[in-house]
Amino acid sequence: MSGGTLCECADLERRIPDEAGSYGRQIGRISDALCVLIEKIEMSRLAELTQEERDAIDDFRFLVRQIRNVKREAADEERR
């Protein structure tokens, strides 16, 4: 994407959410895919990861849990 003008970049920033989904939806899909990969790694190669790498995975999982909790709370509020 190097070499693009600011105008072209701004156009892309407008088009991407329209065509690929909101940033929240994009992050959600990426998070779902990463969770699958993390589960696969943990089953077979957890011992090969450094403590820093395991901490990064734990931090990511915590973030995903927080997001899911917020979504669940929002859905509960809508039902009331």
N, C-alpha and C positions, 0 to 999 in steps of 0.2 A: 504494500500500500504506500510505499515511499514514493515521493514525487507528486502526490495528489495536492491539489490546492485546498485552501481552507473551505472554499465553497463546496468542492466535491466531498470533503469530509463531512461537512454539515449536512449535505444531502444524504449521505450514507447513514448518519446518525438518525435522521428522520425516517429513512426507509427500513432500516433493520427491524425496529420494533413492529412496524406495520406488516412486514413480510415474515419475520422469524418469531414474532411474539415479544411481549414485553420483556424488559430486562429481568424482572422477577421470574417470569416463566422460563427464560433462558437459564438463569441461575438454578432454578429448581430442577430443570432437566439435567444440567451438568452435575448437580449435587446427587441426583438419583443414580446417574451413571457412575460417579465416583464411589458411592456407597457400595455398589455391586463389586467394583474392582477391589475396594478395600477388603470386603468380605472374602474374596477369592485369595488375595494376598495373605490375609491373616490365616487362612486355613492351611496354606502350604509354606509360607516363607516368613512368618512373623519374626522368627529368631534371627533372620538375616538383616533385619532393619536395625538401624542405630536407635539409641534412646531418643535422639532429636527427631528422627523420622516417626517414631511411635507417638511422641508428644504431638507432632503436627497432625497426625491422624486423629488422635484423641481430641485435639482442639477443633478439627473439622467436624467430627461427630457431634461434639457439644453444640456447635453452631447449627448443625442440621436439626438437632433436637429442639433447640430454641425456636427455630423457624417453624417447625411442625407444631410446637406448643402454641405459638402465636396464631397460626392458622386454625388450630382446633378451637382456641378461645374465641376467635372471630366467628367461626361457624356456629358455636354455641350461642353467642350473642345474637346472631341473625335469627336463630330459631326461637328466641324468646319473644 
